[in-house]
Amino acid sequence: MTDELTPSIEQAAKRAFIEHSGKVLSEALSFLGSSDDCSRNTLEGIARVLHLVKGGAAFLKYREIVTISENLEQFIRKGLVAPSRDLPERTKERVRYLADKIGELCEEI
């Protein structure tokens, strides 16, 4: 019986990860889209979202998602990205790419 439950629990966890990650990344994109400028607080909030996505991906062994999330998070946290007028668009492109990669995971389930 345990062997039968494990795959369904794993699938449920994967579905929850994909759904939640898609939602928070969509919210981040929405917030970036409503701002002409990006503050350090905005960047820090996006870095926290990326950190959470990275953790969920690591738990589920989605290595590519971990790498993408980690690279973008570190890029922001290390101050390589300074608040600027074109930052929202550049950051949106990267977050969109990550969201697309997570969306592709639906095909695996």
Buried (B, 14 or more C-beta within 10 A) or exposed (E): EEEEEEEEEEEEEBEEBBEBBBEBBEEBBEBBEEEEEBEEEBBEBBBBBBBBBBEBBBEBEBEEBBEBBBBBBBBBBEEEBEEEEEBBEEBBEBBBEBBEBBEEBEEEE
